Amino acid sequence: MPRIIDVIDAPDQGPNDLVLRKPEIGAGDFRFGSQVIVRESQRAVFYRDGKSLDTFDPGRHTISTANLPILSSLLRLGTSGKDIFTAEVYFVNMREFTDQKWGTPEPITLRDTDLGLVRLRGFGQYTMQVEDPKRFVDQFVGTQGVYRTAEISDYLRGVVISRMTDVLGENMTSILDLPKLFDELSAAMRAKLQEDFSAVGLSLRQFRIVSISPTEETAKAIDERASMGAIGDMGAYMQFKTARAIGDSAQQAGSGGGEGLGMGAGLGMGMGMAGMISQAMGQGQGQQAAPQQNVAAAAGAASAPSVMTLEEAAAYLKVGAADIQSLITDGSIPAKKIGSQYRISKSAIDSFLAS
């Protein structure tokens, strides 16, 4: 004897269940007079022979040829006088599904006016709702007994990433300007995604960009850019960095005597190279000078830099580093102490020699 269902409903539809099929497996044996109960947050779609026939709104519905007119022609195919037919009912959850997350599985590569090329990751949330139950069930659910949000999230994430790449490519100038554009970009994304969601029977209610962050390599480039802006005079910075690196190396290797003299000569050459770098960068910023003058300035800086360490001053005066230290201590030669290192100007030494 066929199983006859008199009441068809889905009272236990979970918060992440988009669609529940009744019965979950196989075809249901329905008869005229059966009650279909559709709750406020649901719509019911009837299927027979693989075709969607009618959609019921919230309320109690009695199956009859009055509310299922399409069935009347099907039932005339020969039922031996019985008013029973096999079909399935899909209960579609019409509530808004909030806190649906999207993110970029791989960084997006974009042009940046300040950094050249950058690689970015994005993360955010969106809210969706079934707009056309029949279309959604036809195109996505098929014959599944239960269809949940997780089963469509991968498809929607791919759509979001595709549109995000397009929107960022059209609107981005620099990653440094992106935080103030989140609202505008979110609105642009929602407008572009509406058509993609509607195509499968969904409606995009809200879309938010929570963060757009650089990869580790891009973050390093931003840090370097910020450091350069804070420094201002790049030539002076390069000269300072070179002198400091060579001075630290000399301190670790030891100082005094002939070794100190050799280190002083090396420091002088290092400072000279820093001066050459500074001059080269100055040329790139519009400070033009003749090549012969650059060579002469570099040679002069190599033999006697304008700012010296203890070892350089010792080499310049042809004495030991300890002697220079004594002259600084008793105030004969003024010097600046930066960290654990002394810096002495050449003019101060020349003044000392002339006194």
N, C-alpha and C positions, 0 to 999 in steps of 0.2 A: 504494500500500500504506500503510495507516495506521501512524503512528509509535507504537511500543509502548514504554512506560517500564517497566523492570524494577525499578529502584531509585529510590525517591522520598525525598529528604532535603534539608535546608537547612543545610549545614555552615558557610556563610559569613554567617550572620546577624549584622549589625553591632550595635554597642553601643546605637545609637539606633533600630534597626529593631524596631518592635513586631510587625509581621506580614510574612511573605514568602509569596507565592503561588506554587505549583508546578502547572503551568507559569506563568510570569509573564504571558504573553499567550495567549489562547485556551484551549481545553479540552484536558486531557491524555487520552491513550489508555492506559487501564490495563487490565490483565488479571489474572485470578485467579492467585495465586502471586507477584505483584510484592511486593517488600520495601519497607516503610515504616520508615525509621530516624528515631526521635524522640530527641533528646538530653535530658539531665537538665533543662536550662533551657527546654525547649520543650513545647508540646502541639500536636497535629496535628488539624485539623478538616476532615472530608471534606464536599465539596459536590457535588451532582448536580442538574441542572435548576433551579438557583437555590435549592436547599434544603440546609440543613446536616443531615447524616445521623448521623455518629458522631464521637467525639473519642478520639484515641489518646494514652495516657500515654507517658512515656519508655520506650524499649526498641526492639527489632526486632519488627515486626509483618508477618505475611503476609496479603495480601488474600485473603479467602475468605468464603464465606457464613457461616462460623462466627463470624468477628469483624465481619462487615458484614451482619448478617441482614436489614437493611432493603433492601439491594441485591437480595436474592434475588427479591423480588416485582417489582422493576423489570426485572430481566433476563428475566423470563418474558414480557415484552411482545413478544418476537420478535427474536432475534438471529441467526437462520439457523444455529444450532448453534455460534456463536462465543461465546467467554467473554470478550469485550472490551467495555469500557464507557468512556464519556467522563465525566470528573469533574475537580475541582480539589481541591488540598490546601492548606490555609492553615497554615503553621507559625507559631505564636504564641510570642513571646518571654516567658517567665515570670519573668525576673530582675527584681529591684527597680531601678527607674529613679530614681537619686538626683540631687540637685542640679537639680531642676526648679524654675525660677524663676517667681515671680509678682510683679507690681507694678501700681500704679494708674496707668493712662495719664492720668487726669485727677484733680485733687485731690477729696477727699471733704469735703463741708461738714457740720460737726457743731456742736451747741451746747456751750458751755463755761461752767462756773459762774464762772470768773474773768475770761474775756475776751469773753464773749458768744457770738460765732460764730467758728469757726476752720476753716481749710482745711488738710487733711492729706494727705500722700502716704505710702503704705506699700510695703514691699518685703520679700520673704522667699523661702523655699525649701520644697519638699515632696518626698516620696518616694512613688512610686506603683508598683503592680504589677497585672498583669492577674489578676483573680480568677475570672472566668467567660469562658474563651476563646470559647465559642460565642456568647454574648450580645454580646461585644465585636466579634467579626467581623460578626455579623448587623447590628448597629446602626451601626457606624462604618466598617468597612473596605470593605464592599461588594465590588466586583470589582477593586479596585486591586491591582497587582502587588506594590508595596512600600508599607507604611504606617509612617511614622516618628513619633517623639514630637513633632516640630515641627508636625505636621498636626493634632494634638489640643490643643496647648498654648493656642491662642487660645480654644478653647471652654472649657477648664478655667480659664483666667485670668478669663474673664467670670463663671464660677460663683464663683470665689474672691472677686472684688471684690464681687459681690452679697452674699455671706454676710458679708464683712468689714464692709461698711456696716451690716448688721443687728446684728452683734455689738458694734461700737463704739457704735452708737446705744443699745444696751441697757445697756452697762457703763461708758461713759465719763462722768466728771464733769468732769475738767479734764485738759488735755494735759500739765500738769505732773506728773500722777500716772501717766501711761501707762508710762514705763520700768519701774516696779516690777510692772506687770501683764502683761508680755509672756508669761510662762509660762502664766498663767491664760487669757489671750486665745487663745494658741496651742491650748490644750486645748479651749477652747470652739469654735474654728474647726474643729478636727479632728472633733469630735462632729457638728457641723452639716453638714460636707462629706461624711461617710461615705455618707450616703444618696444624694447626688448622684453620687458616684463609682460606687457599687454599681449604680445604675440603668443604667450603660453597661458593666458588667462589669469595673470597676476597683476596686482597694482602695487607700485612702489610708493609707500606712504611717506617715509622719511629716509634721508640718507645723510650720514655724517662722516666727515674725515676726522679721526681722532689724532692721528699723528702721521707726519711724513718725515722719516729720519734717514740720514745718510749711512752708507756702509762704513766700515772701519777705515778703509782707505780714503774715502771722501772726507770723513771727519778729520783725519790727519791734515788733509789739504786745507780744510777750513781753519784749523788751528794755526797752521803756518801762515795763512793769509792774515789772520787776526794779529799774529805776532809781528808781521811786517808792518801792518798799519799802526801798531802801538809804538814801534821803534822810530818810524818817521825817516830818519837819515840812514838809509841802507848802507851807504859807504862807511860811515862811522861804525855801524853795527858790525859789518864784516871785519873791519880793522880790529875792533875790540875782541870779537870772537877768536880771530886768528892769534892775536897776542896772548889771550888768556889760555888758549889750548897749548901753545908752545911753552908759555910760562909754567903751566901745571906740569907739563912733561919734564921740563928742566928741574923743577923742584923735586919730582919723584926720583930723578936720576942722581940728584945730589948737586952741590954747587961748591965753588971755591977753587983756587989755584988755576992750573992750566985748563982743567976740565971746565971751570967756570968761564974762562975766556972762550973756549970752543962753543959753549952753549950760548954765550952772549953773541957770538958771530951768527949762530944759527937763528937766534931770536931776531937779530937785525934783519936777516934775510926774510924771516917770516913776516915781520912788520912791513918790509918793502913789498912783499907779495900782496899783503892786505891793502896797502896803498894803491897798488896797481889795479886790484879788483874794484876798489872804491872809485878810482878814476874812470875805469871802463864803464861802470854803471852810471856815473855822472854823464858820460858821453851819450848813453842811451836815453837819458832824460833831457837832452838838449844842451848839455854843457860841452860844447865842441872845443877841442884843442888839437894842436898840430902833433903828429906822431913823434916828432923829434923831442918836443917838450915833455911828452908822457914818458919817454925813455929816460930823459935827464932827471925828471922828478922821481922816477922809480929807483934810479941808481943812487940819487942823493938820499932817499929814504932808507935804502938798504945799508948805506954806510953810516948814517946817523939819523935814526928815526926821531920825530919830534917828541914822542912820548916813549920813555924807556923803563925797563924793569931794572932791578938791582944788578943783574948779570950784564945787561946791555950797558948800563952806566959804568960798571966796572971795566967792561971791554973798551968803552969810549975813552975813559981816563987811564986805561992800562994799569989798573990796580985790582985788588981783590974785592969780592962782593962784601966781605966783612968791613973793609975800609969805607965803602959807600954807606953801609948800615950805620957806622959810627958818625959819619958826617950828617946823616939824616937825624940821628938821635940828638946830637948836640945843636941842631938847628942851622948848621952851616949851609945845608942844601935843603930847601923845602920840597916835600913830597906828599903825595896822597896815598893813603892806605885803602885798598879796595879788597875786602875780605881779608885774606892772609898775604896779599901781594901788594908791593909798593909800585907806584908809577911816578917817575920823575921826568919833568919836562926838560928838553934839551936847552931851552933858554935859561932855566935855573942853573944848570951845570955850567953853561957859558958865562953866566954872571959870576958864579963862584970862581971860575978860572981868572976872570978879569979883575976880581977884587984884590 
